[in-house]
Amino acid sequence: MKTITLNVSDAVYQDFAQEAKRTKRPAAELIRQAMEVFHEERLSRRGSLRDRRPFAAGAPVQPITRDDDILGEMLSGA
C-alpha cells in the first residue's frame, strides 16, 4: 500500500470525519474506500469495447423503410 498526502477542502474532510465518527471507522479508511469506488467506476472500465456488455437503447422511434437503408450504397462504393 502506498502512503500519500492529500489536500481536501475543510467541508469535504468534515463530512468524512463526521461519517467516520458515526460509523466508528477512521476517516482515512473511508477516503481509501471512496478512492477504490472511483477507481472501479471510472478508471478500471477503460479498455476495449469488446470487453463491455452491449447497452440496450430501447426500441426504434419509427420503423426503418427501404429508403432509409444505405447499406447497399455503402457496400457498392457509390
N, CA, C and O of each residue as an XYZ file, in Angstrom:
312
protein
N       0.853     -1.174      0.000
C       0.000      0.000      0.000
C       0.896      1.234      0.000
O       1.923      1.258      0.678
N       0.518      2.231     -0.741
C       1.288      3.468     -0.898
C       0.713      4.546      0.015
O      -0.500      4.753      0.047
N       1.579      5.230      0.755
C       1.172      6.358      1.594
C       1.216      7.619      0.742
O       2.192      7.862      0.032
N       0.139      8.434      0.817
C       0.084      9.671      0.054
C      -0.318     10.822      0.968
O      -0.871     10.615      2.048
N      -0.032     12.028      0.517
C      -0.505     13.242      1.178
C      -1.563     13.841      0.273
O      -1.371     13.951     -0.939
N      -2.673     14.226      0.866
C      -3.820     14.660      0.076
C      -4.390     15.943      0.673
O      -4.620     16.016      1.880
N      -4.620     16.950     -0.158
C      -5.274     18.182      0.287
C      -6.730     18.150     -0.149
O      -7.035     17.979     -1.329
N      -7.625     18.317      0.820
C      -9.059     18.384      0.533
C      -9.633     19.610      1.236
O      -9.041     20.133      2.180
N     -10.779     20.053      0.768
C     -11.406     21.217      1.410
C     -11.847     20.848      2.825
O     -12.086     19.682      3.137
N     -11.948     21.855      3.655
C     -12.375     21.627      5.039
C     -13.762     20.994      5.092
O     -14.023     20.116      5.913
N     -14.645     21.449      4.206
C     -16.019     20.932      4.208
C     -16.055     19.446      3.858
O     -16.776     18.671      4.486
N     -15.275     19.056      2.858
C     -15.251     17.636      2.458
C     -14.672     16.792      3.584
O     -15.219     15.743      3.923
N     -13.566     17.249      4.166
C     -12.964     16.481      5.244
C     -13.910     16.388      6.435
O     -14.008     15.341      7.076
N     -14.593     17.467      6.726
C     -15.541     17.470      7.843
C     -16.630     16.421      7.632
O     -17.013     15.724      8.571
N     -17.124     16.311      6.409
C     -18.130     15.286      6.105
C     -17.571     13.882      6.336
O     -18.248     13.027      6.908
N     -16.335     13.647      5.890
C     -15.715     12.342      6.114
C     -15.491     12.095      7.606
O     -15.708     10.984      8.090
N     -15.059     13.119      8.329
C     -14.818     12.975      9.763
C     -16.115     12.650     10.508
O     -16.120     11.810     11.407
N     -17.203     13.306     10.140
C     -18.495     13.026     10.773
C     -18.958     11.596     10.480
O     -19.454     10.903     11.369
N     -18.794     11.165      9.235
C     -19.181      9.796      8.874
C     -18.289      8.789      9.590
O     -18.760      7.730     10.003
N     -17.015      9.107      9.738
C     -16.088      8.228     10.453
C     -16.508      8.070     11.917
O     -16.482      6.970     12.470
N     -16.890      9.174     12.521
C     -17.336      9.120     13.916
C     -18.625      8.326     14.042
O     -18.786      7.533     14.970
N     -19.543      8.540     13.107
C     -20.833      7.845     13.146
C     -20.656      6.339     12.977
O     -21.331      5.551     13.640
N     -19.747      5.945     12.090
C     -19.548      4.521     11.788
C     -18.414      3.891     12.594
O     -18.126      2.703     12.455
N     -17.770      4.711     13.446
C     -16.655      4.242     14.286
C     -15.546      3.615     13.445
O     -15.026      2.544     13.757
N     -15.204      4.317     12.373
C     -14.110      3.905     11.485
C     -13.214      5.117     11.262
O     -13.680      6.251     11.367
N     -11.956      4.903     10.962
C     -11.072      6.047     10.684
C     -11.467      6.761      9.378
O     -11.892      6.125      8.414
N     -11.318      8.086      9.370
C     -11.627      8.857      8.163
C     -10.754      8.395      7.003
O     -11.210      8.361      5.860
N      -9.500      8.040      7.288
C      -8.592      7.566      6.233
C      -9.145      6.316      5.546
O      -8.999      6.151      4.335
N      -9.781      5.440      6.324
C     -10.375      4.240      5.744
C     -11.528      4.586      4.810
O     -11.673      3.980      3.748
N     -12.343      5.553      5.198
C     -13.465      5.974      4.352
C     -12.964      6.624      3.062
O     -13.513      6.383      1.987
N     -11.931      7.437      3.171
C     -11.363      8.091      1.988
C     -10.745      7.048      1.068
O     -10.890      7.126     -0.152
N     -10.053      6.068      1.652
C      -9.464      4.986      0.866
C     -10.562      4.208      0.134
O     -10.408      3.856     -1.036
N     -11.666      3.944      0.829
C     -12.789      3.233      0.211
C     -13.403      4.069     -0.917
O     -13.764      3.525     -1.961
N     -13.521      5.375     -0.717
C     -14.062      6.256     -1.760
C     -13.161      6.242     -2.992
O     -13.646      6.267     -4.123
N     -11.856      6.203     -2.768
C     -10.924      6.147     -3.896
C     -11.047      4.818     -4.635
O     -10.938      4.788     -5.861
N     -11.271      3.729     -3.921
C     -11.463      2.415     -4.551
C     -12.721      2.409     -5.415
O     -12.721      1.864     -6.519
N     -13.794      3.019     -4.905
C     -15.039      3.100     -5.676
C     -14.811      3.909     -6.951
O     -15.253      3.506     -8.027
N     -14.126      5.044     -6.838
C     -13.826      5.867     -8.012
C     -13.000      5.068     -9.014
O     -13.253      5.118    -10.217
N     -12.023      4.340     -8.516
C     -11.170      3.528     -9.387
C     -11.998      2.482    -10.127
O     -11.842      2.307    -11.335
N     -12.877      1.788     -9.406
C     -13.721      0.765    -10.036
C     -14.651      1.354    -11.084
O     -14.759      0.833    -12.194
N     -15.324      2.446    -10.726
C     -16.353      3.009    -11.597
C     -15.789      3.804    -12.766
O     -16.389      3.811    -13.841
N     -14.667      4.466    -12.590
C     -14.174      5.365    -13.621
C     -12.909      4.898    -14.318
O     -12.789      5.042    -15.535
N     -11.970      4.346    -13.578
C     -10.664      4.070    -14.144
C     -10.506      2.639    -14.646
O      -9.834      2.405    -15.650
N     -11.107      1.703    -13.967
C     -10.947      0.299    -14.353
C     -11.722     -0.055    -15.607
O     -11.397     -1.040    -16.269
N     -12.716      0.704    -15.945
C     -13.564      0.370    -17.084
C     -12.957      0.748    -18.424
O     -13.506      0.422    -19.477
N     -11.835      1.427    -18.382
C     -11.189      1.781    -19.648
C     -10.559      0.533    -20.220
O      -9.726     -0.112    -19.585
N     -10.959      0.214    -21.394
C     -10.437     -0.980    -22.041
C     -11.091     -1.111    -23.397
O     -11.652     -0.149    -23.923
N     -11.023     -2.247    -23.937
C     -11.586     -2.499    -25.248
C     -13.111     -2.509    -25.190
O     -13.703     -2.971    -24.214
N     -13.728     -2.003    -26.226
C     -15.187     -2.076    -26.317
C     -15.647     -3.517    -26.422
O     -16.790     -3.834    -26.092
N     -14.764     -4.388    -26.881
C     -15.107     -5.806    -26.987
C     -15.307     -6.446    -25.614
O     -15.968     -7.479    -25.505
N     -14.747     -5.850    -24.579
C     -14.866     -6.396    -23.230
C     -16.133     -5.939    -22.523
O     -16.461     -6.446    -21.450
N     -16.840     -4.996    -23.106
C     -18.028     -4.441    -22.457
C     -19.296     -5.131    -22.933
O     -19.363     -5.661    -24.042
N     -20.284     -5.109    -22.078
C     -21.585     -5.670    -22.437
C     -22.361     -4.658    -23.272
O     -22.212     -3.454    -23.064
N     -23.178     -5.115    -24.205
C     -23.951     -4.171    -25.026
C     -24.948     -3.390    -24.181
O     -25.439     -3.873    -23.160
N     -25.228     -2.195    -24.622
C     -26.176     -1.319    -23.947
C     -27.494     -1.338    -24.696
O     -27.511     -1.130    -25.910
N     -28.592     -1.580    -24.009
C     -29.914     -1.583    -24.630
C     -30.435     -0.149    -24.671
O     -30.689      0.452    -23.627
N     -30.592      0.395    -25.870
C     -31.044      1.774    -26.023
C     -32.550      1.870    -26.205
O     -33.088      2.974    -26.292
N     -33.233      0.751    -26.265
C     -34.680      0.765    -26.431
C     -35.082      0.450    -27.855
O     -34.264      0.046    -28.681
N     -36.352      0.642    -28.120
C     -36.907      0.332    -29.437
C     -36.696      1.500    -30.398
O     -36.493      2.632    -29.961
N     -36.743      1.230    -31.712
C     -36.639      2.318    -32.685
C     -37.790      3.310    -32.528
O     -38.889      2.943    -32.112
N     -37.526      4.554    -32.861
C     -38.553      5.590    -32.774
C     -39.608      5.368    -33.849
O     -40.801      5.562    -33.615
N     -39.155      4.961    -35.025
C     -40.075      4.641    -36.114
C     -39.448      3.522    -36.939
O     -38.231      3.341    -36.921
N     -40.265      2.783    -37.650
C     -39.721      1.680    -38.441
C     -38.780      2.184    -39.541
O     -38.954      3.287    -40.060
N     -37.797      1.378    -39.883
C     -36.882      1.704    -40.973
C     -37.544      1.320    -42.292
O     -38.037      0.203    -42.455
N     -37.546      2.264    -43.228
C     -38.138      1.987    -44.545
C     -37.043      1.579    -45.522
O     -35.855      1.654    -45.208
N     -37.442      1.160    -46.672
C     -36.489      0.748    -47.703
C     -35.570      1.907    -48.092
O     -34.394      1.699    -48.390
N     -36.110      3.128    -48.088
C     -35.315      4.308    -48.440
C     -34.284      4.673    -47.362
O     -33.302      5.359    -47.646
N     -34.510      4.213    -46.138
C     -33.593      4.526    -45.040
C     -32.346      3.646    -45.058
O     -31.327      4.006    -44.468
N     -32.415      2.517    -45.719
C     -31.295      1.567    -45.713
C     -30.221      2.006    -46.687
O     -30.455      2.024    -47.896
N     -29.050      2.359    -46.185
C     -27.959      2.787    -47.046
C     -26.836      1.759    -47.116
O     -25.776      2.031    -47.678
N     -27.067      0.584    -46.547
C     -26.027     -0.440    -46.554
C     -25.598     -0.790    -47.974
O     -24.406     -0.935    -48.246
N     -26.565     -0.926    -48.879
C     -26.230     -1.249    -50.263
C     -25.339     -0.188    -50.893
O     -24.390     -0.517    -51.604
N     -25.636      1.078    -50.638
C     -24.815      2.168    -51.166
C     -23.418      2.132    -50.581
O     -22.443      2.402    -51.283
N     -23.311      1.806    -49.323
C     -22.000      1.752    -48.665
C     -21.158      0.617    -49.245
O     -19.958      0.779    -49.468
N     -21.779     -0.506    -49.482
C     -21.040     -1.658    -49.980
C     -20.685     -1.557    -51.463
O     -19.688     -2.129    -51.906
N     -21.510     -0.822    -52.238
C     -21.247     -0.720    -53.647
C     -20.177      0.334    -53.956
O     -19.676      0.395    -55.079
N     -19.834      1.142    -52.990
C     -18.802      2.156    -53.184
C     -19.323      3.388    -53.904
O     -18.533      4.179    -54.420
N     -20.616      3.563    -53.949
C     -21.218      4.707    -54.645
C     -21.062      5.981    -53.882
O     -21.515      7.032    -54.335
